[in-house]
Amino acid sequence: MNVLILAPRLPHSRAYSGMQTVYQRMRLLLQRGYGVGLCCYTHPEDEAYQHSLPSELIDVQMMPGPLWNRMLPGSFTKGRYSTPSSFFRFHSERMRQRVGEQVQRHQYDVVLAEFSAMGYCFMHNPWLPAVRRMISCHDSPALSSRRRLSVLGSGYGWAKQWLEYRHMRYMEFRLYHAADRVLTLTNEERLALLEEDPTLRIRCIPPGLRSNSFEQMDGIQEEHCILITSRFDNEQSHFGVLWFLRNVWPLLRRRDPQLKVYLVGKNPSSVMQHIAKRDNRVIVTGWVEDLRPFLAKCKVYVCPVRTGSGIRGKILEAMAMEKPVVSTTIAAEGIAVDQGSNAFLADAPPVMADLIYMLLHDPEKRKVMGHRARNLVEHYFTWDQSMDMLETTLHELVAKRSYHVN
């Protein structure tokens, strides 16, 4: 069976979170004897990793992201086109044509669009031959927009967000109906999408984690600090970290004068940089090639995301390194958290601050919780389980009918 993977960025071994999931799926499908091709957008940062792509790939097509679309401000694209800005910035007729040519040239059995936005290649595409189509949504933009309504008060902001949600939902579900199967990473996201549209053909396939790559590191001394990691140009991550800095961090810094917080990840905003300049205990590092040393030296990992959907691989990475996690309920979606045993959930600032403070000053509790968190990851998030489920879905899809005639 031949599978073509569509991705919004180059999947490589050093990629974070969702793109790491794409890379592992691609690599493991090859290991299991599938023919795999790749078609993706690239970014200048990806050039250093192009050589790391598996040599067994049938073919690889890469092209820079649409420059004009990326230059347009989000306010210009929202509400003025048939595609909201989350989808519009990936729209390219050249990409749609290239995907069609790849399918025709190599007679792929399935095209797997990683992330919902890449599913636009399926809609009204005159170059795409008959082929089975899947979309792995990772993080539903419509659900993210809907959940943000719950944290906004009534007024103009809420009304504007509601219009964006309705627009986003319209576009996203049109993409899903153009596919033969939709994949989610969590059952919560699957049920929420079915609540929006019960006719969807949808299946949950949780990701795995390379737990042997995220283990306790010797030789790194633990600091009296907490850690937040993310790609901060992501709206939900940026919204969450600002909520933490404005509501939770002031409570902690008053109670614990020695405590520091590390914000590690790509594209920190000017607001984050401004807060760090005013408070030398807030340390913004920007992008780092390896997160593990920062995970190793922190005492508590915090994930304050308050909107969005899907699974947070960064929480799984912290758990695999036996770090106690304090997270919002939404951020821990898809992870079997046993409150107080393998992690803590907190949605109110005083509660989150109390739990973090308690863990910082209770090394025995941190050790026990970290060990149980590692056990959870090893038991529920293995790539063997994830790939078995993906293989079953692929074979069920292709068995319905063969489009290609030799």
Stockholm file with secondary structure:
# STOCKHOLM 1.0

chainA/1-406         MNVLILAPRLPHSRAYSGMQTVYQRMRLLLQRGYGVGLCCYTHPEDEAYQHSLPSELIDVQMMPGPLWNRMLPGSFTKGRYSTPSSFFRFHSERMRQRVGEQVQRHQYDVVLAEFSAMGYCFMHNPWLPAVRRMISCHDSPALSSRRRLSVLGSGYGWAKQWLEYRHMRYMEFRLYHAADRVLTLTNEERLALLEEDPTLRIRCIPPGLRSNSFEQMDGIQEEHCILITSRFDNEQSHFGVLWFLRNVWPLLRRRDPQLKVYLVGKNPSSVMQHIAKRDNRVIVTGWVEDLRPFLAKCKVYVCPVRTGSGIRGKILEAMAMEKPVVSTTIAAEGIAVDQGSNAFLADAPPVMADLIYMLLHDPEKRKVMGHRARNLVEHYFTWDQSMDMLETTLHELVAKRSYHVN
#=GR chainA/1-406 SS CEEEEEESSCCCTTCCHHHHHHHHHHHHHHHTTCEEEEEEEECGGGGGGGGGSCTTCSCEEEEECCHHHHHSCHHHHTTTSSSCHHHHTTCCHHHHHHHHHHHHHHTCSEEEEESGGGGGGGTTCTTCCSCEEEEECSSCHHHHHHHHHTTSCSSHHHHHHHHHHHHHHHHHHHHHHTSSEEEESSHHHHHHHHHHCTTCCEEECCCCCCTTTSCCCTTCCCCSEEEEECCTTSHHHHHHHHHIIIIIHHHHHHHCTTCEEEEESSCCCHHHHHHHHHCTTEEEEECCSCCHHHHHHCSEEEECCCSCCSCCHHHHHHHHTTCCEEECTTTTTTSCCCBTTTBEECCSHHHHHHHHHHHHTCHHHHHHHHHHHHHHHHHHCCHHHHHHHHHHHHHHHHHTCCCCCC
#=GC SS_cons         CEEEEEESSCCCTTCCHHHHHHHHHHHHHHHTTCEEEEEEEECGGGGGGGGGSCTTCSCEEEEECCHHHHHSCHHHHTTTSSSCHHHHTTCCHHHHHHHHHHHHHHTCSEEEEESGGGGGGGTTCTTCCSCEEEEECSSCHHHHHHHHHTTSCSSHHHHHHHHHHHHHHHHHHHHHHTSSEEEESSHHHHHHHHHHCTTCCEEECCCCCCTTTSCCCTTCCCCSEEEEECCTTSHHHHHHHHHIIIIIHHHHHHHCTTCEEEEESSCCCHHHHHHHHHCTTEEEEECCSCCHHHHHHCSEEEECCCSCCSCCHHHHHHHHTTCCEEECTTTTTTSCCCBTTTBEECCSHHHHHHHHHHHHTCHHHHHHHHHHHHHHHHHHCCHHHHHHHHHHHHHHHHHTCCCCCC
//
